[in-house]
Amino acid sequence: MNTTSRARPQLALLLAALLALAGCSLLGGPANLSVTPAQKDLPYASGAGTQKLDLYLPQGSGPFPVIINIHGGGFKLGDKSMVGAAIGQAFLDAGYAIASIDYRLSGEATFPAAVLDAKAAVRFLRANAAKYNLDPNKIVAFGQSAGGNIAAMLGTSGDIAAFDDAKLGSAGVSSRVQAVVDWFGPIDFGQMDAQAKAQGCSSSDQTHNTASSFESLYLGATVPSAPDLVKQANPITYISADDPPFLIQKGDQDCTVPIENTKMLADALKAAGNDVQYDLLAGVGHGDSGSTLVFEGSANIQRVLTFLKEKLAAAPA
């Protein structure tokens, strides 16, 4: 029996309990998409059993642009079932396919495994675009929280060969994406505690440097002891002039990932002359909580759809 796949439901239950205690969602919404995927547990790599995706297809003739959904959970928890109900349905209604991926979590493999997996998923989808009626020239990375970091890494590391592991399959196929939507992703792990303190967040939000933090577990070393790894896991490290357009959104009450830690990516992209839009959403923390929807509210969903329509229309064929 595959112990990794057996553990996933247990992790999902643990994540749900943690989110209930925290009063917020790392996903970005209180409910998950209930649509049955056209392809479930589709392997996108030849490595661990973890490396699978669920592919949801919209109505229509295609080929469909693709949203790669990268779930949150502190690089330690969660799974590909975490597709927000409201935004997921909006994507499908707007004619987008959704490829929601599992990736190796920190208990299975440390950085850069999750990034290697996400890049492998992009290559697989592009290599098999005709088979699944997808548009290989319109692929979007969409991540929430830890998934936002990975999505941003996809956006800035398109020209970094070190993150394309040929052993995972689809060697030689581009892993570039044409747009990035980053919801409240952490960027520079080394600055999170200081930024949380400066923001006035509680002491419980100033523990990213500890050995048990999500970031330390992801790196396989305590954050203060591993500056090189912190730099390598920071999307800002790889910014270049040909990066795709970014939409970065953040709640103005977020202390789980300090406001400045997410904003610094927008600032760095702008300073390098890249196409970036940054939204600070009022009255919300680290994702939506309860029945109040801001990230997945109708106005913000339309904001995301408008961004994607404009940017993908301009993407080179």
Secondary structure, 3 states (H helix, E strand, C coil): CCHHHHHHHHHHHHHHHHHHHHCCCCCCCCCECCCCCCEEEEECCCCCCCCEEEEECCCCCCCEEEEEEECCCCCCCCCCCCCEHHHHHHHHHCCCEEEEECCCCCCCCCCCHHHHHHHHHHHHHHHCHHHHCEEEEEEEEEEECHHHHHHHHHHHCCCCHHHCCHHHCCCCCCCCCCEEEEECCCCCHHHHHHHHHHHCCCHHHCCCCCCCCHHHHHHCCCHHHCHHHHHHCCHHHHCCCCCCCEEEEEECCCCCCCHHHHHHHHHHHHHCCCCEEEEEECCCCCCCECCECCCCCHHHHHHHHHHHHHHHHCCCC
